[in-house]
Each structure stands twice: as C-alpha cells, then as structure tokens.
Amino acid sequence: MIKIAVTGAGGKISAKIIRSILKQDDMKLVAAIGAPNTPLEGKDVGEVVGVETIGVPVMGAQKLADVLKEKKPDVLVDFTIADAAVGTIKTSAECGVNVVVGTTGFSDEQIALIKESIEVNNINAVISPNMAVGVNVFFKIIAEMAKILNDFDIEIIEAHHNHKVDSPSGTAFKAYEIIAESLGRNKNETGVYGRQGMAGPRTKKEIGIHAVRGGDIAGDHTVLFAGEGERIEIIHRVHSRQVFVSGVIKAVRYVAGVHEGKISDMGDVLGINIE
C-alpha cells in the first residue's frame, strides 16, 4: 500500500487528486496539507473534497514537518504555487519523503534549490510541468519534428484560463526547451516572448513563445512549424483536468517503486525517451 500526502488541500486540482487516490486499491491518503493556518485546518478532507468522512484532517502547512514525521507517507504530491512548493519539497526531502511535483512557474534559482534538496537527501522525485499522458507524447513528437524541419520557423502558442498566474505556461516552456535542445540552440538566447512594435523581421534562430489567457481554458498548446508555402501545427488540448490527475496516479506508482534516489519526469514514467 502506497501512503500519500497531498498539499494544496482545498484547491480544485488537489481535490481531484485526493478523490482519485481514494479510488485506488493500492493507495492510501494519510495526510492533507493546506495553506499555512488555513481555515480548513481540522476539517475532514473527505468532506472538503465532497466525499464521505475518511478520518484525515486538513493540516496547515506550518505543521508539514510534524505531519510527515508522524504519518510517514511514501510520497507527497504537490500542485500548488512555486514559492510555496520550494519549501514543501525541501521539507519533504529532509523527512525522507518522495515527491511528485506538478507545480509550475519555478525560477532557475528555485529549480536549483529543489534539485539540491532532492539529491542531498537521496529521495526520488517526479517533476513535470504537465502530468498528462498525451502532452508527453506531444513533447516526443515536437522533438522529432524540430530535427526534421530544422529550417522552418517555429512558434509556440499556449492558452489557459484567466486565473493562471505564471506565463508562459510550464508546458510551453518545456516545449521550448525540448525544441531548442533538438536544434542545438542555446535556450537563453533564442526565445522571443511575444512581439510588440517595430520588432523587425523574424530571424531564423528565434523561437517565438506566446501566451493567451481567457475564460476557463484548461490548457491548449500549439507548436507551429512554418516553411515556404506550407506549415504543420502540432496541437495538444486538454478537455478535462482529470488528465493531469491520471498522470499523477501513474507518477505516484512510479516514484514509489524507484529505489536509487533520482529525479525523473513524465517521460521516464511513461517510458518515452525524448532526445
């Protein structure tokens, strides 16, 4: 039985994750963590997410270390915000708890801190900007397409709901990194984030990245390969946030079964080698 702690209790995606965990025969929810001093503290998380009472109270994030030491989960799942997630991952690592992280918007400095905590404490981690199975196949496809269409202009367009705080999305940035690597370009030099004014003609080396925000769009990502007289568009659209949750369940099983202490992504979980 895989014992799991989930952060972000009270959030929409965390609620979906908790409900899915409760349906698994090989998983047990042992802890639910909300924001520091959350008004939900002490409430049964089953009731919070709309199912029956399950005997797991929501605890504030200020008590995270104590909860992890008491409940001893095998895996902590984090879908929150970057600033909060860094501390959560560090605490989890120090408590010897493996992590599955779908949070996005990390800075390079935050990513470095996360990796250091995981490696120093020798825990296992799955860190991915998008847990959906289909989008990780999308990553594989665009990596191959970039190699073949290396003389085409490439643009990345993403669209999300009007509550999303980070831009571009972690998925769009991951797509950009994959394409830049496939083309042998420096990711710090080739990206162009939107265009305004007299931007001048497009250069061959640049990769455009554009963000759209509106309504309740769960997540659309398009990579446009444009050549002379033709273009190819590779598109992934999310119809339901449940796709992220299905990926989380796969990632939890994967990370609980890895023993050498490593940082993985959803490509590893799904056995997709992206080069």
Backbone bond lengths (Angstrom), bond angles and torsions (degrees), N, CA, C in turn:
res aa  C-N    CA-C-N  psi(-1)  N-CA   C-N-CA  omega(-1)  CA-C   N-CA-C  phi
1 M - - - 1.460 - - 1.535 109.75 -
2 I 1.321 117.28 126.98 1.461 122.18 179.60 1.529 108.70 -89.73
3 K 1.314 116.87 119.15 1.462 121.69 179.33 1.533 108.97 -89.86
4 I 1.340 115.83 130.82 1.469 120.41 -170.76 1.521 111.82 -128.58
5 A 1.327 115.24 140.88 1.461 123.18 169.27 1.518 107.45 -113.21
6 V 1.330 117.31 141.61 1.465 122.21 179.59 1.518 109.46 -125.47
7 T 1.318 116.21 130.52 1.462 120.94 176.06 1.534 109.47 -92.78
8 G 1.324 115.79 173.37 1.461 120.04 178.36 1.512 113.38 72.92
9 A 1.339 117.20 23.26 1.467 120.93 -179.09 1.521 109.53 -55.26
10 G 1.310 116.20 128.68 1.458 121.37 -175.19 1.508 112.36 106.28
11 G 1.333 117.20 -18.94 1.463 121.56 176.87 1.518 111.57 -82.17
12 K 1.316 117.13 157.69 1.471 121.46 -175.45 1.524 112.61 -64.20
13 I 1.338 116.91 -48.15 1.463 118.61 -176.45 1.522 110.52 -70.71
14 S 1.339 117.86 -37.75 1.464 120.49 178.34 1.524 110.74 -64.77
15 A 1.325 117.23 -35.48 1.462 120.50 177.21 1.520 110.47 -63.01
16 K 1.323 116.70 -42.49 1.469 120.51 177.60 1.525 110.85 -63.04
17 I 1.343 115.77 -41.40 1.469 120.01 179.14 1.527 110.40 -62.12
18 I 1.322 116.27 -45.98 1.468 120.08 -179.26 1.518 111.06 -62.18
19 R 1.324 117.34 -44.81 1.471 119.66 179.01 1.524 111.43 -61.68
20 S 1.321 117.76 -36.65 1.470 120.64 178.87 1.524 111.60 -70.92
21 I 1.332 116.74 -39.66 1.466 120.26 177.62 1.527 110.15 -59.22
22 L 1.319 116.52 -41.26 1.465 120.93 -177.77 1.527 112.50 -64.76
23 K 1.321 117.55 -18.73 1.463 121.67 179.93 1.533 113.03 -90.32
24 Q 1.339 116.86 -8.80 1.465 120.25 -175.86 1.532 111.06 -87.26
25 D 1.320 116.24 136.56 1.464 120.72 -179.73 1.521 113.01 -74.11
26 D 1.353 116.78 -21.99 1.466 120.30 -174.96 1.522 112.58 -107.47
27 M 1.340 117.61 13.65 1.463 120.66 -177.79 1.520 110.88 -131.14
28 K 1.347 114.40 149.60 1.461 120.41 177.85 1.522 108.77 -138.10
29 L 1.328 117.26 125.19 1.454 121.31 175.08 1.525 108.81 -78.39
30 V 1.337 116.52 121.60 1.463 119.58 -178.44 1.523 112.74 -113.95
31 A 1.343 117.28 -13.72 1.473 119.49 -179.35 1.515 110.24 -155.78
32 A 1.336 115.10 143.24 1.466 122.25 175.96 1.522 107.43 -130.59
33 I 1.320 115.92 123.92 1.466 121.38 -173.86 1.513 109.89 -114.19
34 G 1.328 116.50 126.90 1.459 121.55 175.87 1.516 111.07 -102.39
35 A 1.312 116.46 -169.22 1.457 121.29 176.41 1.530 109.86 -64.80
36 P 1.325 117.79 161.44 1.469 119.15 177.19 1.529 111.11 -55.28
37 N 1.323 115.81 130.74 1.473 122.14 178.97 1.535 112.58 54.03
38 T 1.311 115.83 36.87 1.460 121.46 -179.50 1.528 111.53 -59.37
39 P 1.331 118.24 142.71 1.468 120.16 175.61 1.531 112.57 -66.25
40 L 1.322 116.77 -12.32 1.470 120.87 177.82 1.527 111.89 -81.83
41 E 1.329 117.14 -8.43 1.468 120.33 -174.45 1.532 110.77 -55.52
42 G 1.332 114.42 131.04 1.456 121.34 179.53 1.514 113.73 93.34
43 K 1.335 117.62 -18.54 1.460 120.44 179.05 1.525 110.06 -76.98
44 D 1.322 116.73 145.84 1.458 120.47 178.31 1.527 108.90 -68.08
45 V 1.333 117.13 126.12 1.460 119.93 -174.94 1.526 111.55 -67.51
46 G 1.337 117.40 -25.09 1.458 119.30 175.56 1.512 111.39 -60.25
47 E 1.318 116.20 -43.99 1.460 120.78 177.88 1.527 111.01 -68.25
48 V 1.327 116.08 -36.75 1.470 120.43 -179.64 1.532 110.64 -61.56
49 V 1.338 117.37 -38.62 1.468 120.38 -176.60 1.526 112.40 -94.34
50 G 1.332 116.81 4.20 1.452 119.74 172.64 1.508 116.78 89.87
51 V 1.340 116.64 22.83 1.470 119.83 173.84 1.528 107.69 -120.71
52 E 1.330 116.04 -169.37 1.456 118.65 -178.07 1.537 111.62 -72.95
53 T 1.300 116.52 165.96 1.462 122.23 175.45 1.524 109.28 -60.49
54 I 1.350 116.56 131.52 1.469 119.29 -177.58 1.527 112.49 -120.99
55 G 1.326 117.33 -0.91 1.459 119.80 176.79 1.512 114.98 80.86
56 V 1.339 117.07 19.59 1.465 121.12 177.50 1.531 107.80 -118.93
57 P 1.336 117.97 107.30 1.464 119.95 -179.39 1.523 111.84 -79.52
58 V 1.307 116.45 147.48 1.461 121.30 172.43 1.525 108.39 -71.04
59 M 1.326 116.23 134.53 1.450 121.97 178.26 1.524 109.45 -120.40
60 G 1.320 117.19 146.29 1.460 121.05 178.15 1.521 111.29 -71.59
61 A 1.331 115.52 151.00 1.465 120.43 -177.17 1.517 112.85 -62.58
62 Q 1.334 117.83 -21.63 1.464 120.03 178.05 1.527 111.99 -65.37
63 K 1.336 117.21 -15.42 1.468 122.44 179.92 1.529 111.98 -105.73
64 L 1.331 117.14 12.93 1.467 120.66 -172.68 1.521 113.14 -54.59
65 A 1.322 117.27 -49.86 1.463 119.66 -176.96 1.524 111.44 -60.24
66 D 1.327 117.04 -42.94 1.465 120.77 179.59 1.532 111.02 -63.66
67 V 1.336 116.25 -41.26 1.474 120.43 180.00 1.522 110.69 -64.10
68 L 1.338 116.40 -44.39 1.464 119.48 -178.83 1.530 111.69 -65.32
69 K 1.316 116.36 -38.16 1.465 119.43 179.05 1.521 111.53 -68.57
70 E 1.332 116.53 -34.48 1.464 120.14 -179.08 1.530 111.95 -78.15
71 K 1.332 117.00 -46.34 1.471 121.35 -173.23 1.533 113.39 -86.78
72 K 1.337 115.87 -22.31 1.468 121.80 177.24 1.538 112.76 49.87
73 P 1.318 118.26 57.34 1.468 119.63 176.51 1.529 110.90 -68.73
74 D 1.318 115.45 155.30 1.466 120.49 175.02 1.526 110.64 -81.06
75 V 1.334 115.75 -33.07 1.465 121.51 -174.96 1.523 109.81 -141.28
76 L 1.337 116.16 138.50 1.465 121.73 170.25 1.518 107.74 -110.87
77 V 1.335 116.50 133.39 1.464 122.23 178.69 1.525 108.42 -106.76
78 D 1.329 116.57 127.84 1.468 120.89 -178.18 1.519 111.31 -124.33
79 F 1.329 116.30 116.06 1.463 124.25 170.46 1.526 106.56 -129.08
80 T 1.320 117.38 78.58 1.467 120.14 -176.84 1.529 109.26 -127.78
81 I 1.322 117.69 -125.61 1.459 122.69 175.79 1.522 108.25 -124.89
82 A 1.315 115.70 156.53 1.463 120.48 -170.33 1.529 113.67 -56.63
83 D 1.327 117.61 -49.24 1.465 120.13 -175.61 1.524 111.95 -60.04
84 A 1.333 116.81 -39.39 1.460 120.40 179.11 1.524 111.20 -74.87
85 A 1.327 116.29 -37.90 1.460 120.50 -174.90 1.525 112.71 -64.71
86 V 1.325 117.20 -33.69 1.472 119.59 -179.39 1.517 110.45 -58.41
87 G 1.332 116.81 -48.42 1.460 120.55 179.09 1.509 112.44 -66.17
88 T 1.333 116.24 -37.47 1.460 120.38 178.91 1.523 111.18 -62.82
89 I 1.315 116.34 -45.32 1.462 120.95 -179.13 1.530 110.05 -65.70
90 K 1.321 116.94 -41.66 1.465 120.65 179.23 1.531 110.68 -61.35
91 T 1.321 116.76 -45.46 1.464 120.50 178.85 1.515 111.14 -64.55
92 S 1.317 116.95 -42.82 1.463 120.77 178.93 1.527 110.71 -60.18
93 A 1.327 115.66 -45.16 1.465 119.83 179.87 1.519 111.21 -61.07
94 E 1.326 116.70 -43.27 1.463 121.07 -179.72 1.524 111.69 -65.49
95 C 1.340 116.62 -25.72 1.465 121.40 177.89 1.525 112.18 -91.83
96 G 1.333 117.18 2.95 1.453 121.29 177.63 1.514 114.24 74.72
97 V 1.332 117.42 25.82 1.466 122.18 -178.22 1.526 109.90 -103.62
98 N 1.326 116.70 125.63 1.463 121.85 176.56 1.526 110.20 -64.87
99 V 1.337 116.83 155.73 1.464 119.64 -176.50 1.523 111.91 -130.94
100 V 1.328 114.33 146.68 1.467 123.41 167.93 1.522 105.59 -120.38
101 V 1.336 116.76 118.78 1.465 121.42 -171.04 1.528 109.91 -122.05
102 G 1.344 115.87 119.25 1.448 121.44 175.09 1.514 111.87 -112.11
103 T 1.319 116.70 4.33 1.466 122.27 178.15 1.527 109.72 -65.05
104 T 1.329 116.85 143.72 1.461 121.13 178.99 1.522 110.49 -121.82
105 G 1.335 116.03 175.74 1.459 121.67 176.17 1.511 114.66 89.97
106 F 1.349 117.90 13.87 1.463 120.26 179.21 1.527 110.86 -69.90
107 S 1.326 116.05 141.53 1.463 120.86 171.06 1.524 108.65 -79.72
108 D 1.325 116.48 167.26 1.470 120.18 177.30 1.525 110.58 -59.94
109 E 1.338 116.94 -38.32 1.465 120.55 179.79 1.531 110.68 -66.04
110 Q 1.320 117.00 -40.21 1.462 120.47 178.64 1.528 111.25 -66.25
111 I 1.317 116.43 -40.89 1.464 120.10 177.94 1.527 110.08 -61.19
112 A 1.322 116.59 -41.18 1.466 120.17 179.18 1.531 110.63 -63.00
113 L 1.335 117.61 -41.91 1.464 121.23 178.50 1.529 111.07 -64.02
114 I 1.320 116.31 -41.20 1.463 121.04 179.46 1.528 110.31 -62.44
115 K 1.320 116.35 -48.88 1.468 120.40 -179.45 1.527 111.65 -61.18
116 E 1.335 115.63 -40.87 1.467 119.55 179.17 1.526 110.61 -62.21
117 S 1.333 117.70 -45.25 1.469 121.18 -179.60 1.522 111.19 -61.24
118 I 1.326 116.21 -43.30 1.469 121.05 -178.71 1.524 110.71 -65.57
119 E 1.324 116.13 -45.43 1.464 119.96 -176.33 1.527 112.03 -70.80
120 V 1.328 117.19 -42.16 1.474 120.54 -179.08 1.515 111.08 -63.43
121 N 1.336 116.22 -37.31 1.467 120.10 -177.18 1.529 113.26 -94.05
122 N 1.340 116.13 -0.65 1.464 122.33 172.37 1.533 112.89 56.49
123 I 1.342 115.39 44.16 1.462 119.07 174.33 1.530 108.60 -100.75
124 N 1.320 116.37 171.12 1.459 121.80 175.81 1.522 109.39 -99.99
125 A 1.320 116.06 148.11 1.460 119.77 -179.21 1.519 110.38 -146.38
126 V 1.324 115.15 142.81 1.461 121.64 164.81 1.519 105.89 -115.15
127 I 1.318 116.54 117.39 1.459 122.06 -179.62 1.519 107.67 -122.58
128 S 1.320 116.77 119.27 1.459 120.23 -177.45 1.527 109.97 -147.17
129 P 1.330 118.09 137.32 1.460 119.75 177.29 1.520 113.07 -72.15
130 N 1.331 116.30 -12.75 1.466 120.01 179.69 1.522 108.53 -153.47
131 M 1.327 116.04 118.49 1.458 121.43 -176.15 1.537 112.89 -87.65
132 A 1.323 118.39 -5.63 1.461 120.71 -177.72 1.526 110.43 -64.00
133 V 1.313 116.29 136.47 1.468 121.10 179.09 1.519 110.13 -61.29
134 G 1.330 116.65 -46.89 1.456 120.85 -176.30 1.512 113.78 -61.14
135 V 1.334 117.62 -38.01 1.457 119.17 -177.11 1.524 110.80 -70.98
136 N 1.305 117.75 -26.34 1.462 119.59 177.27 1.530 111.56 -76.98
137 V 1.330 116.83 -27.73 1.465 120.24 168.13 1.533 109.28 -68.51
138 F 1.328 116.49 -39.98 1.469 123.37 174.23 1.532 110.47 -54.27
139 F 1.337 117.79 -44.50 1.457 121.72 177.49 1.537 111.09 -58.62
140 K 1.317 116.06 -43.28 1.462 121.06 -179.76 1.527 110.32 -62.51
141 I 1.326 116.35 -44.19 1.463 121.17 -178.04 1.525 111.31 -63.72
142 I 1.343 116.93 -46.41 1.463 118.39 -176.53 1.528 111.79 -68.96
143 A 1.326 117.33 -28.30 1.466 120.06 176.21 1.527 110.02 -63.58
144 E 1.335 116.12 -43.98 1.465 120.62 179.61 1.527 110.83 -70.17
145 M 1.337 116.64 -40.99 1.462 120.50 -179.53 1.525 111.15 -62.30
146 A 1.311 117.42 -40.14 1.462 120.79 -178.93 1.528 111.24 -61.74
147 K 1.321 116.03 -37.93 1.471 119.53 179.07 1.522 111.04 -66.63
148 I 1.333 116.08 -39.39 1.464 120.51 -177.93 1.527 111.22 -75.11
149 L 1.338 116.21 -43.96 1.471 121.59 -176.05 1.524 110.41 -101.05
150 N 1.313 116.19 48.26 1.466 120.09 -172.16 1.528 114.10 -71.42
151 D 1.344 117.67 -10.14 1.456 120.17 177.16 1.532 112.07 -104.71
152 F 1.338 116.92 6.22 1.459 121.51 176.94 1.530 110.04 -86.75
153 D 1.325 115.51 153.95 1.469 120.05 170.35 1.528 107.93 -74.38
154 I 1.341 117.00 139.80 1.463 120.94 -176.28 1.522 109.37 -125.60
155 E 1.326 115.35 128.81 1.459 122.56 178.56 1.531 109.09 -130.29
156 I 1.317 116.22 141.56 1.462 122.45 178.59 1.519 108.29 -116.17
157 I 1.329 117.12 127.14 1.469 121.32 179.55 1.522 108.58 -125.74
158 E 1.324 116.28 127.48 1.470 119.84 177.21 1.516 110.32 -124.67
159 A 1.339 115.93 149.35 1.463 121.50 179.03 1.518 109.48 -135.13
160 H 1.345 116.03 133.60 1.458 122.21 179.61 1.523 110.54 -140.88
161 H 1.321 114.98 170.94 1.463 123.11 -179.88 1.531 111.37 -63.30
162 N 1.319 114.75 164.45 1.463 119.49 -174.02 1.528 114.89 -78.39
163 H 1.340 117.34 3.50 1.465 120.36 176.35 1.537 112.38 -101.26
164 K 1.311 117.62 -6.74 1.468 119.88 -177.83 1.516 109.96 -68.51
165 V 1.333 116.76 131.10 1.466 120.04 -172.13 1.525 113.54 -96.64
166 D 1.339 118.99 -26.85 1.459 119.95 -177.92 1.528 110.52 -97.95
167 S 1.324 115.28 147.29 1.456 121.01 -178.47 1.531 109.38 -152.34
168 P 1.333 118.62 134.48 1.457 126.03 -5.25 1.524 111.50 -68.57
169 S 1.297 116.47 169.67 1.460 120.03 -179.78 1.526 110.38 -63.17
170 G 1.331 115.08 155.96 1.463 119.11 176.77 1.511 111.85 -60.34
171 T 1.328 116.46 -33.33 1.466 120.70 178.71 1.522 111.06 -66.99
172 A 1.344 116.72 -42.84 1.459 120.02 178.56 1.522 110.90 -64.14
173 F 1.324 116.34 -40.77 1.465 118.95 179.81 1.531 111.03 -67.79
174 K 1.338 116.65 -37.47 1.461 120.03 175.72 1.526 109.81 -62.24
175 A 1.337 117.04 -43.13 1.461 120.60 177.18 1.525 110.25 -58.82
176 Y 1.321 116.23 -42.66 1.459 121.33 178.63 1.539 111.14 -61.18
177 E 1.339 116.19 -46.20 1.465 119.66 179.32 1.526 111.58 -60.48
178 I 1.335 115.93 -42.31 1.467 120.73 -179.41 1.528 110.54 -62.73
179 I 1.328 116.35 -45.34 1.461 120.52 -178.89 1.523 110.80 -66.21
180 A 1.329 116.48 -45.12 1.467 120.04 179.81 1.536 110.65 -59.17
181 E 1.334 115.67 -42.89 1.466 119.24 179.13 1.529 111.12 -66.09
182 S 1.320 117.27 -40.85 1.469 120.65 179.26 1.525 111.52 -61.75
183 L 1.341 115.39 -32.44 1.463 120.37 -179.07 1.527 113.02 -91.63
184 G 1.329 117.21 -3.67 1.452 120.93 -179.24 1.516 113.29 71.06
185 R 1.348 116.00 30.27 1.458 120.17 -178.71 1.527 110.37 -103.91
186 N 1.316 115.85 151.69 1.462 121.85 177.22 1.521 108.75 -74.75
187 K 1.329 117.15 119.04 1.462 120.03 -175.64 1.526 112.37 -66.34
188 N 1.320 117.23 -18.66 1.468 120.50 179.41 1.520 113.28 -84.82
189 E 1.329 116.48 -4.36 1.457 119.55 -174.76 1.524 114.30 -122.30
190 T 1.311 118.69 -18.94 1.458 120.71 -168.60 1.523 114.78 -103.76
191 G 1.335 118.20 -13.57 1.459 121.04 -177.28 1.523 112.75 -80.58
192 V 1.336 115.91 137.81 1.466 122.23 175.59 1.521 106.81 -124.37
193 Y 1.328 116.46 117.32 1.462 121.71 -174.20 1.522 110.37 -96.73
194 G 1.335 116.44 94.34 1.452 120.74 -177.93 1.521 110.85 69.99
195 R 1.311 116.56 166.54 1.468 120.87 178.64 1.522 108.96 -139.69
196 Q 1.322 115.43 143.89 1.452 120.23 -179.74 1.512 109.21 -150.75
197 G 1.327 116.24 143.89 1.456 120.68 176.01 1.513 112.55 71.57
198 M 1.311 116.69 -151.97 1.468 122.59 -178.11 1.526 108.98 -83.06
199 A 1.321 115.15 75.44 1.469 120.09 -175.65 1.518 112.53 -74.53
200 G 1.330 116.81 -14.53 1.452 119.76 -179.32 1.519 111.30 81.78
201 P 1.316 117.47 171.99 1.464 119.83 -179.25 1.523 111.08 -65.16
202 R 1.309 114.55 150.60 1.460 120.60 179.97 1.526 109.60 -69.65
203 T 1.324 117.14 136.20 1.458 120.08 175.69 1.525 109.41 -89.80
204 K 1.304 116.11 156.54 1.455 120.75 -177.08 1.526 112.24 -68.03
205 K 1.327 117.45 -28.58 1.463 119.00 -174.47 1.525 113.29 -82.24
206 E 1.353 117.47 -17.89 1.460 118.34 -172.92 1.521 112.39 -77.61
207 I 1.334 114.50 150.74 1.462 123.28 173.53 1.517 106.29 -121.85
208 G 1.319 116.94 118.39 1.455 121.19 -178.02 1.520 111.83 -82.20
209 I 1.325 116.38 141.74 1.470 121.95 179.05 1.526 107.53 -132.04
210 H 1.329 116.46 124.40 1.456 120.96 -173.00 1.527 110.95 -132.86
211 A 1.335 116.72 141.47 1.460 122.00 -177.75 1.527 110.74 -119.76
212 V 1.331 115.36 136.06 1.464 123.05 175.07 1.519 107.33 -118.86
213 R 1.328 117.99 137.15 1.458 122.39 178.76 1.528 109.36 -129.50
214 G 1.339 116.47 126.28 1.449 118.24 178.38 1.515 113.47 -179.05
215 G 1.321 115.79 145.80 1.459 121.77 173.08 1.510 113.03 55.86
216 D 1.331 114.89 -138.75 1.468 120.23 -176.92 1.522 112.39 -115.90
217 I 1.345 116.85 32.19 1.461 121.08 -179.10 1.530 109.32 -60.08
218 A 1.320 116.11 120.20 1.465 120.12 -177.11 1.517 112.21 -72.08
219 G 1.324 117.31 -32.61 1.458 120.22 178.73 1.519 112.06 157.46
220 D 1.330 117.07 111.96 1.463 122.70 174.65 1.521 108.20 -120.73
221 H 1.324 116.43 137.09 1.461 120.70 176.74 1.524 109.64 -135.81
222 T 1.316 115.54 130.28 1.465 122.15 179.87 1.518 109.18 -128.38
223 V 1.315 115.72 133.47 1.464 120.54 169.29 1.523 106.95 -113.79
224 L 1.319 115.34 120.15 1.468 123.11 -176.86 1.526 109.53 -103.00
225 F 1.321 115.97 121.98 1.463 122.33 173.66 1.527 106.52 -107.14
226 A 1.331 117.65 111.24 1.462 121.60 -174.11 1.524 110.63 -115.76
227 G 1.338 115.04 120.88 1.454 120.61 176.43 1.516 110.52 -115.99
228 E 1.320 117.06 -171.05 1.460 121.20 178.16 1.527 109.03 -75.09
229 G 1.329 116.48 113.39 1.448 121.11 175.56 1.517 115.85 82.60
230 E 1.333 118.06 2.66 1.471 120.05 -179.85 1.521 110.56 -161.35
231 R 1.318 115.33 159.52 1.455 119.77 174.65 1.528 109.33 -150.87
232 I 1.323 114.85 155.25 1.462 122.52 175.31 1.520 107.49 -125.52
233 E 1.333 116.73 133.81 1.456 121.31 176.26 1.525 109.49 -118.75
234 I 1.320 115.53 127.13 1.460 121.96 175.55 1.528 106.42 -105.99
235 I 1.318 116.51 120.41 1.464 121.05 -171.28 1.527 111.18 -125.27
236 H 1.324 115.19 136.14 1.466 121.07 169.40 1.517 108.03 -124.46
237 R 1.342 115.92 127.68 1.460 120.80 178.42 1.524 109.75 -123.66
238 V 1.311 115.54 136.00 1.462 121.38 175.78 1.523 108.44 -93.74
239 H 1.320 116.89 123.59 1.460 121.41 177.20 1.523 111.51 -92.25
240 S 1.336 116.25 -26.17 1.461 121.59 -178.96 1.520 109.02 -149.65
241 R 1.328 117.00 141.78 1.466 120.69 177.94 1.521 111.93 -67.79
242 Q 1.318 117.05 -8.40 1.460 119.99 177.61 1.527 111.46 -61.74
243 V 1.342 117.18 -24.72 1.471 119.25 179.42 1.519 110.73 -62.95
244 F 1.348 117.09 -34.53 1.463 119.73 177.51 1.524 110.21 -66.77
245 V 1.328 115.55 -39.81 1.460 121.06 -178.21 1.527 110.51 -66.01
246 S 1.322 117.04 -41.57 1.471 120.34 178.14 1.523 110.79 -59.94
247 G 1.337 115.77 -37.82 1.460 119.84 176.18 1.512 112.15 -67.58
248 V 1.332 116.88 -37.83 1.469 120.81 178.11 1.522 110.66 -60.41
249 I 1.313 117.36 -43.28 1.464 120.98 179.92 1.524 110.49 -60.27
250 K 1.331 117.19 -42.17 1.469 120.91 176.37 1.526 110.79 -63.39
251 A 1.354 115.85 -41.72 1.462 120.23 -178.18 1.518 111.73 -66.70
252 V 1.328 117.35 -37.92 1.467 121.13 178.40 1.526 110.11 -61.91
253 R 1.316 117.14 -46.32 1.469 119.97 179.23 1.521 110.85 -62.84
254 Y 1.321 116.12 -39.94 1.463 120.29 -179.39 1.523 111.18 -64.47
255 V 1.344 116.95 -52.16 1.464 120.36 -173.85 1.525 111.34 -67.35
256 A 1.338 116.63 -29.21 1.466 119.84 178.28 1.521 111.81 -72.31
257 G 1.322 116.40 -18.79 1.460 119.93 -178.02 1.513 114.63 -100.80
258 V 1.333 117.22 -1.58 1.467 121.74 178.83 1.519 108.58 -93.30
259 H 1.323 116.87 137.33 1.464 119.17 -172.15 1.530 114.63 -120.84
260 E 1.333 117.96 -11.00 1.461 118.04 -174.13 1.511 114.09 -87.79
261 G 1.318 118.88 -4.23 1.463 121.08 -179.93 1.508 110.14 77.74
262 K 1.339 117.90 92.63 1.457 120.45 -176.31 1.515 110.32 -151.57
263 I 1.333 115.22 161.28 1.454 122.69 174.67 1.521 107.77 -103.12
264 S 1.310 116.33 120.80 1.461 122.09 -178.05 1.519 109.90 -119.19
265 D 1.332 115.51 169.56 1.459 120.74 171.11 1.519 108.54 -127.40
266 M 1.328 117.03 -176.57 1.460 119.30 -176.93 1.523 112.34 -67.79
267 G 1.321 117.14 -22.16 1.461 119.49 173.39 1.520 110.90 -61.00
268 D 1.334 116.22 -41.62 1.468 120.70 176.56 1.520 110.79 -65.01
269 V 1.331 116.10 -43.59 1.463 120.77 -179.23 1.521 110.72 -58.48
270 L 1.318 116.20 -41.57 1.466 121.34 -174.51 1.531 112.90 -92.85
271 G 1.324 116.66 -3.87 1.458 119.73 -179.21 1.524 113.23 72.41
272 I 1.342 115.74 29.15 1.464 121.32 179.56 1.517 108.44 -101.71
273 N 1.310 117.11 117.09 1.459 121.40 -179.99 1.520 109.00 -92.32
274 I 1.343 116.56 110.89 1.457 121.42 -179.73 1.527 108.54 -102.74
275 E 1.328 115.77 116.56 1.463 119.65 -179.61 1.531 110.01 -120.93
